[in-house]
Amino acid sequence: MVIKQRHDVSQALKDAQSARDAGVGMSGENRLAGFLDGAVLGAWLKEAGVAWSDTEAAKEVVKRKMMSGEFSKFRVWEGSF
């Protein structure tokens, strides 16, 4: 038996595109880095072997993945953090 899980991240991508178009989160001290779906975050943490409760390690996983070009469509602000 093969079980496949599918998850639609199109809403997160649409939200990120709308925020980029509107210029939301592009200025000020606090910037909106991007939108991330919970299922994607769960997959990233599982791939990295990080528990949900380890917030510091989870922050590093998210930072590394969001800064990579592979997931740039989730980003709103293109600066580095």
N, CA, C and O atoms as a GROMACS GRO file, in nm:
protein
  324
    1MET      N    1   0.083  -0.115   0.000
    1MET     CA    2   0.000   0.000   0.000
    1MET      C    3   0.090   0.124   0.000
    1MET      O    4   0.189   0.130   0.073
    2VAL      N    5   0.055   0.221  -0.081
    2VAL     CA    6   0.128   0.346  -0.090
    2VAL      C    7   0.033   0.459  -0.051
    2VAL      O    8  -0.076   0.473  -0.107
    3ILE      N    9   0.074   0.538   0.046
    3ILE     CA   10  -0.006   0.651   0.090
    3ILE      C   11   0.065   0.778   0.046
    3ILE      O   12   0.182   0.799   0.077
    4LYS      N   13  -0.007   0.862  -0.024
    4LYS     CA   14   0.049   0.988  -0.070
    4LYS      C   15  -0.026   1.101  -0.002
    4LYS      O   16  -0.149   1.103   0.002
    5GLN      N   17   0.049   1.194   0.049
    5GLN     CA   18  -0.011   1.313   0.107
    5GLN      C   19   0.011   1.429   0.012
    5GLN      O   20   0.121   1.452  -0.038
    6ARG      N   21  -0.095   1.500  -0.012
    6ARG     CA   22  -0.085   1.618  -0.098
    6ARG      C   23  -0.137   1.737  -0.020
    6ARG      O   24  -0.231   1.727   0.059
    7HIS      N   25  -0.074   1.848  -0.045
    7HIS     CA   26  -0.116   1.970   0.023
    7HIS      C   27  -0.106   2.085  -0.076
    7HIS      O   28  -0.008   2.097  -0.149
    8ASP      N   29  -0.208   2.167  -0.078
    8ASP     CA   30  -0.213   2.280  -0.171
    8ASP      C   31  -0.158   2.405  -0.103
    8ASP      O   32  -0.218   2.456  -0.008
    9VAL      N   33  -0.046   2.454  -0.151
    9VAL     CA   34   0.016   2.574  -0.094
    9VAL      C   35  -0.014   2.697  -0.177
    9VAL      O   36   0.048   2.802  -0.158
   10SER      N   37  -0.107   2.685  -0.269
   10SER     CA   38  -0.135   2.797  -0.359
   10SER      C   39  -0.184   2.921  -0.284
   10SER      O   40  -0.158   3.033  -0.328
   11GLN      N   41  -0.256   2.903  -0.173
   11GLN     CA   42  -0.304   3.020  -0.098
   11GLN      C   43  -0.189   3.098  -0.038
   11GLN      O   44  -0.190   3.221  -0.040
   12ALA      N   45  -0.089   3.029   0.016
   12ALA     CA   46   0.028   3.097   0.072
   12ALA      C   47   0.103   3.171  -0.039
   12ALA      O   48   0.152   3.282  -0.017
   13LEU      N   49   0.112   3.111  -0.156
   13LEU     CA   50   0.179   3.177  -0.269
   13LEU      C   51   0.101   3.300  -0.315
   13LEU      O   52   0.160   3.403  -0.347
   14LYS      N   53  -0.033   3.290  -0.318
   14LYS     CA   54  -0.116   3.404  -0.356
   14LYS      C   55  -0.104   3.516  -0.254
   14LYS      O   56  -0.096   3.634  -0.291
   15ASP      N   57  -0.104   3.480  -0.125
   15ASP     CA   58  -0.090   3.581  -0.020
   15ASP      C   59   0.043   3.654  -0.030
   15ASP      O   60   0.049   3.776  -0.013
   16ALA      N   61   0.149   3.580  -0.057
   16ALA     CA   62   0.282   3.641  -0.071
   16ALA      C   63   0.286   3.734  -0.191
   16ALA      O   64   0.341   3.844  -0.183
   17GLN      N   65   0.228   3.692  -0.302
   17GLN     CA   66   0.225   3.776  -0.423
   17GLN      C   67   0.143   3.902  -0.399
   17GLN      O   68   0.184   4.011  -0.440
   18SER      N   69   0.029   3.888  -0.333
   18SER     CA   70  -0.055   4.005  -0.303
   18SER      C   71   0.018   4.103  -0.212
   18SER      O   72   0.010   4.224  -0.233
   19ALA      N   73   0.088   4.053  -0.113
   19ALA     CA   74   0.163   4.139  -0.022
   19ALA      C   75   0.277   4.210  -0.095
   19ALA      O   76   0.302   4.328  -0.071
   20ARG      N   77   0.346   4.138  -0.185
   20ARG     CA   78   0.453   4.201  -0.264
   20ARG      C   79   0.395   4.312  -0.352
   20ARG      O   80   0.452   4.420  -0.361
   21ASP      N   81   0.282   4.284  -0.417
   21ASP     CA   82   0.220   4.383  -0.505
   21ASP      C   83   0.174   4.507  -0.429
   21ASP      O   84   0.182   4.618  -0.480
   22ALA      N   85   0.126   4.487  -0.306
   22ALA     CA   86   0.076   4.598  -0.225
   22ALA      C   87   0.187   4.669  -0.149
   22ALA      O   88   0.165   4.778  -0.095
   23GLY      N   89   0.305   4.612  -0.145
   23GLY     CA   90   0.416   4.672  -0.074
   23GLY      C   91   0.406   4.655   0.077
   23GLY      O   92   0.467   4.731   0.152
   24VAL      N   93   0.332   4.556   0.122
   24VAL     CA   94   0.312   4.531   0.265
   24VAL      C   95   0.439   4.472   0.325
   24VAL      O   96   0.501   4.384   0.266
   25GLY      N   97   0.477   4.521   0.441
   25GLY     CA   98   0.590   4.466   0.514
   25GLY      C   99   0.726   4.497   0.455
   25GLY      O  100   0.824   4.429   0.488
   26MET      N  101   0.735   4.597   0.370
   26MET     CA  102   0.861   4.629   0.304
   26MET      C  103   0.940   4.739   0.375
   26MET      O  104   1.056   4.763   0.342
   27SER      N  105   0.879   4.806   0.472
   27SER     CA  106   0.948   4.916   0.537
   27SER      C  107   0.929   4.907   0.688
   27SER      O  108   0.850   4.827   0.738
   28GLY      N  109   1.002   4.988   0.758
   28GLY     CA  110   0.994   4.990   0.904
   28GLY      C  111   1.095   4.895   0.966
   28GLY      O  112   1.174   4.830   0.897
   29GLU      N  113   1.090   4.888   1.097
   29GLU     CA  114   1.183   4.803   1.170
   29GLU      C  115   1.150   4.655   1.156
   29GLU      O  116   1.240   4.572   1.145
   30ASN      N  117   1.022   4.623   1.157
   30ASN     CA  118   0.978   4.483   1.143
   30ASN      C  119   0.935   4.458   0.999
   30ASN      O  120   0.848   4.528   0.946
   31ARG      N  121   0.996   4.360   0.935
   31ARG     CA  122   0.967   4.328   0.795
   31ARG      C  123   0.892   4.197   0.787
   31ARG      O  124   0.911   4.108   0.870
   32LEU      N  125   0.808   4.185   0.686
   32LEU     CA  126   0.736   4.062   0.660
   32LEU      C  127   0.822   3.978   0.566
   32LEU      O  128   0.830   4.006   0.447
   33ALA      N  129   0.885   3.876   0.620
   33ALA     CA  130   0.975   3.792   0.540
   33ALA      C  131   0.897   3.710   0.439
   33ALA      O  132   0.942   3.692   0.326
   34GLY      N  133   0.782   3.658   0.478
   34GLY     CA  134   0.704   3.579   0.384
   34GLY      C  135   0.590   3.506   0.451
   34GLY      O  136   0.567   3.519   0.572
   35PHE      N  137   0.520   3.428   0.371
   35PHE     CA  138   0.409   3.346   0.418
   35PHE      C  139   0.452   3.201   0.406
   35PHE      O  140   0.511   3.160   0.306
   36LEU      N  141   0.420   3.123   0.508
   36LEU     CA  142   0.459   2.983   0.508
   36LEU      C  143   0.344   2.899   0.558
   36LEU      O  144   0.287   2.927   0.663
   37ASP      N  145   0.310   2.798   0.483
   37ASP     CA  146   0.204   2.706   0.520
   37ASP      C  147   0.255   2.610   0.627
   37ASP      O  148   0.371   2.569   0.625
   38GLY      N  149   0.170   2.574   0.720
   38GLY     CA  150   0.207   2.485   0.829
   38GLY      C  151   0.254   2.348   0.782
   38GLY      O  152   0.344   2.289   0.842
   39ALA      N  153   0.194   2.297   0.675
   39ALA     CA  154   0.235   2.167   0.623
   39ALA      C  155   0.376   2.172   0.565
   39ALA      O  156   0.452   2.077   0.578
   40VAL      N  157   0.410   2.283   0.503
   40VAL     CA  158   0.544   2.300   0.448
   40VAL      C  159   0.644   2.310   0.562
   40VAL      O  160   0.751   2.248   0.557
   41LEU      N  161   0.610   2.386   0.665
   41LEU     CA  162   0.697   2.397   0.781
   41LEU      C  163   0.718   2.261   0.846
   41LEU      O  164   0.831   2.226   0.883
   42GLY      N  165   0.612   2.185   0.860
   42GLY     CA  166   0.624   2.051   0.917
   42GLY      C  167   0.715   1.961   0.837
   42GLY      O  168   0.795   1.886   0.893
   43ALA      N  169   0.705   1.969   0.704
   43ALA     CA  170   0.791   1.889   0.617
   43ALA      C  171   0.937   1.932   0.631
   43ALA      O  172   1.026   1.848   0.635
   44TRP      N  173   0.961   2.063   0.638
   44TRP     CA  174   1.097   2.114   0.653
   44TRP      C  175   1.159   2.068   0.784
   44TRP      O  176   1.274   2.025   0.788
   45LEU      N  177   1.081   2.076   0.893
   45LEU     CA  178   1.132   2.035   1.023
   45LEU      C  179   1.159   1.885   1.027
   45LEU      O  180   1.258   1.840   1.085
   46LYS      N  181   1.070   1.809   0.967
   46LYS     CA  182   1.090   1.664   0.963
   46LYS      C  183   1.214   1.628   0.882
   46LYS      O  184   1.292   1.542   0.923
   47GLU      N  185   1.232   1.695   0.770
   47GLU     CA  186   1.349   1.673   0.684
   47GLU      C  187   1.479   1.705   0.758
   47GLU      O  188   1.579   1.636   0.741
   48ALA      N  189   1.476   1.810   0.840
   48ALA     CA  190   1.595   1.851   0.914
   48ALA      C  191   1.612   1.775   1.045
   48ALA      O  192   1.716   1.788   1.111
   49GLY      N  193   1.512   1.697   1.084
   49GLY     CA  194   1.519   1.624   1.210
   49GLY      C  195   1.504   1.713   1.332
   49GLY      O  196   1.563   1.686   1.436
   50VAL      N  197   1.425   1.818   1.317
   50VAL     CA  198   1.406   1.915   1.425
   50VAL      C  199   1.264   1.900   1.481
   50VAL      O  200   1.168   1.886   1.405
   51ALA      N  201   1.252   1.903   1.611
   51ALA     CA  202   1.122   1.894   1.676
   51ALA      C  203   1.052   2.030   1.673
   51ALA      O  204   1.117   2.134   1.671
   52TRP      N  205   0.918   2.027   1.672
   52TRP     CA  206   0.841   2.150   1.674
   52TRP      C  207   0.872   2.233   1.798
   52TRP      O  208   0.868   2.356   1.793
   53SER      N  209   0.903   2.168   1.907
   53SER     CA  210   0.926   2.238   2.033
   53SER      C  211   1.063   2.307   2.040
   53SER      O  212   1.084   2.392   2.126
   54ASP      N  213   1.154   2.271   1.951
   54ASP     CA  214   1.287   2.333   1.949
   54ASP      C  215   1.281   2.459   1.863
   54ASP      O  216   1.313   2.457   1.744
   55THR      N  217   1.238   2.569   1.925
   55THR     CA  218   1.212   2.690   1.849
   55THR      C  219   1.336   2.752   1.785
   55THR      O  220   1.329   2.803   1.673
   56GLU      N  221   1.447   2.747   1.853
   56GLU     CA  222   1.569   2.807   1.797
   56GLU      C  223   1.614   2.730   1.672
   56GLU      O  224   1.651   2.792   1.572
   57ALA      N  225   1.612   2.599   1.678
   57ALA     CA  226   1.651   2.519   1.562
   57ALA      C  227   1.549   2.536   1.449
   57ALA      O  228   1.587   2.540   1.332
   58ALA      N  229   1.421   2.548   1.484
   58ALA     CA  230   1.317   2.568   1.383
   58ALA      C  231   1.336   2.701   1.312
   58ALA      O  232   1.317   2.711   1.191
   59LYS      N  233   1.374   2.805   1.388
   59LYS     CA  234   1.402   2.936   1.327
   59LYS      C  235   1.515   2.926   1.225
   59LYS      O  236   1.508   2.986   1.117
   60GLU      N  237   1.617   2.851   1.259
   60GLU     CA  238   1.731   2.835   1.167
   60GLU      C  239   1.690   2.759   1.041
   60GLU      O  240   1.735   2.792   0.932
   61VAL      N  241   1.606   2.658   1.057
   61VAL     CA  242   1.559   2.581   0.941
   61VAL      C  243   1.479   2.672   0.848
   61VAL      O  244   1.500   2.673   0.727
   62VAL      N  245   1.387   2.749   0.906
   62VAL     CA  246   1.304   2.840   0.827
   62VAL      C  247   1.390   2.945   0.759
   62VAL      O  248   1.371   2.974   0.641
   63LYS      N  249   1.485   3.001   0.831
   63LYS     CA  250   1.573   3.103   0.773
   63LYS      C  251   1.652   3.047   0.655
   63LYS      O  252   1.660   3.110   0.550
   64ARG      N  253   1.710   2.929   0.674
   64ARG     CA  254   1.789   2.867   0.567
   64ARG      C  255   1.704   2.837   0.443
   64ARG      O  256   1.745   2.864   0.331
   65LYS      N  257   1.586   2.782   0.466
   65LYS     CA  258   1.498   2.747   0.353
   65LYS      C  259   1.443   2.871   0.283
   65LYS      O  260   1.437   2.875   0.160
   66MET      N  261   1.403   2.972   0.361
   66MET     CA  262   1.346   3.092   0.300
   66MET      C  263   1.451   3.172   0.224
   66MET      O  264   1.418   3.240   0.126
   67MET      N  265   1.575   3.166   0.267
   67MET     CA  266   1.681   3.239   0.198
   67MET      C  267   1.728   3.167   0.072
   67MET      O  268   1.794   3.227  -0.013
   68SER      N  269   1.696   3.039   0.059
   68SER     CA  270   1.736   2.966  -0.061
   68SER      C  271   1.647   3.009  -0.178
   68SER      O  272   1.532   3.046  -0.158
   69GLY      N  273   1.700   3.005  -0.296
   69GLY     CA  274   1.625   3.045  -0.414
   69GLY      C  275   1.510   2.952  -0.448
   69GLY      O  276   1.418   2.990  -0.520
   70GLU      N  277   1.516   2.831  -0.396
   70GLU     CA  278   1.414   2.731  -0.427
   70GLU      C  279   1.276   2.770  -0.374
   70GLU      O  280   1.174   2.734  -0.434
   71PHE      N  281   1.271   2.843  -0.264
   71PHE     CA  282   1.145   2.879  -0.201
   71PHE      C  283   1.121   3.029  -0.202
   71PHE      O  284   1.052   3.081  -0.114
   72SER      N  285   1.176   3.098  -0.298
   72SER     CA  286   1.166   3.244  -0.302
   72SER      C  287   1.023   3.294  -0.326
   72SER      O  288   0.993   3.409  -0.294
   73LYS      N  289   0.936   3.212  -0.380
   73LYS     CA  290   0.799   3.256  -0.405
   73LYS      C  291   0.719   3.274  -0.277
   73LYS      O  292   0.615   3.339  -0.278
   74PHE      N  293   0.766   3.216  -0.166
   74PHE     CA  294   0.702   3.235  -0.037
   74PHE      C  295   0.743   3.368   0.026
   74PHE      O  296   0.680   3.413   0.122
   75ARG      N  297   0.848   3.430  -0.027
   75ARG     CA  298   0.904   3.552   0.033
   75ARG      C  299   0.824   3.674  -0.008
   75ARG      O  300   0.772   3.682  -0.119
   76VAL      N  301   0.816   3.770   0.083
   76VAL     CA  302   0.756   3.900   0.052
   76VAL      C  303   0.870   4.003   0.044
   76VAL      O  304   0.886   4.072  -0.057
   77TRP      N  305   0.946   4.013   0.151
   77TRP     CA  306   1.059   4.105   0.156
   77TRP      C  307   1.181   4.030   0.108
   77TRP      O  308   1.208   3.920   0.157
   78GLU      N  309   1.254   4.085   0.016
   78GLU     CA  310   1.368   4.017  -0.046
   78GLU      C  311   1.500   4.041   0.024
   78GLU      O  312   1.603   3.992  -0.022
   79GLY      N  313   1.501   4.115   0.133
   79GLY     CA  314   1.625   4.141   0.206
   79GLY      C  315   1.668   4.018   0.285
   79GLY      O  316   1.600   3.915   0.286
   80SER      N  317   1.783   4.031   0.351
   80SER     CA  318   1.831   3.918   0.431
   80SER      C  319   1.794   3.941   0.578
   80SER      O  320   1.783   4.055   0.624
   81PHE      N  321   1.777   3.834   0.649
   81PHE     CA  322   1.745   3.842   0.792
   81PHE      C  323   1.824   3.741   0.869
   81PHE      O  324   1.811   3.733   0.991
   0.00000   0.00000   0.00000
